[in-house]
């Protein structure tokens, strides 16, 4: 198979071909113009030379020697009658110089002609008809074209040197310029190849070196910026994916090892029914944990793929919120936490009741989990035009400012002295709750805000569009 030519070579050849055609065209055009001008000049010269001779012949038709006596350097004359007989011939014109067979005799109008006779100088001649008395005669004036030919020859010589020289210069300049212009692309290619090689076995975020963005800003620097953004995104997605997989397997490993430990213990020797019961309770707990993690991961992966199927049922958000509060009241009561709600406003909505309740439960559970005893949680609903905002405010331990940006990440937990472990009935900290809430709210076209003060409490606000 023929090897494809490189872009560099194709561009260079294209430049040279275009410049070559243009230059050849220009030189040819100039040559034609110059040669036409030179001949016009010669013709004008011939007419100028003929004018006084004709005028003499016409004013004095009796004089039979007017032309015979002429002897001007570089100008030959011949007087011919209408039948082609030579009447007179200038002294400097030897016989046979003007080959009458080669000269067009046009009769009534002036004809210009170039006579190219073997072994003789080329002659430019004019055949001028005029009337002498009642006779129609022709005056032939000729002059050698030597000077004109020399001028045109010099031009041809210059063109023959300049044309290849210009092509050579074009080839050199285009090779240099195309090479210089394509260098960033070669750098991009090397970069991308290196990234591809290394991405498979190391952390892409560590390897990633941004492409140099050249100034002034041109198409290539914009391409470099776009590449940088793309690689950044790919690197961070790859990094997140790896982190997610490692976090997920770590989370799954703990309940699995507890389960394995329990079963091994039970199978080691016969046990009392009470011991079986106790082990089954532990196993049930761990299975629930596992189920929750797997369920959460499934929701997140569906949301990532944009395939979270949200129903579009008519409902009242205040009612779903009230139901979630009722569901969690027993848990709140174990810590003497009051769930105060301001849900008097009817808020009709078209959406998915199950996912909405799941979000509300996540915020309420967190508020209970991260609040000390004898505090209160405030749940407010606020519908403003096209948006509805639901606030979950607690008087809990709050979130340290440096963790604010991360709490919605998967498996992210804040280790805090104010919170040690889940109380009975509480969902143990898994670091997935806020990530799931965030993914669902985003799928609903909304957003979540968090304002929190360490030691004073947090307010999470869910904003949802009323009409999608
Ligand atoms: P978890 O299962 O650990 O609660 P989440 O994703 O729901 O996971 O929350 C992530 C982290 O955010 C928690 O570990 C906790 O430190 C912090 N957090 C969430 N809600 C609150 C809250 N109401 N008060 C204080 N901290 C909170």
Boltz pocket constraint, residues with backbone or C-beta under 6 A from the ligand:
constraints:
  - pocket:
      binder: B
      contacts: [[A, 362], [A, 363], [A, 366], [A, 367], [A, 370], [A, 394], [A, 396], [A, 397], [A, 398], [A, 399], [A, 407], [A, 408], [A, 409], [A, 412], [A, 413], [A, 414], [A, 415], [A, 427], [A, 428], [A, 429], [A, 430], [A, 431], [A, 432], [A, 433], [A, 434], [A, 435], [A, 458]]
      max_distance: 6.0
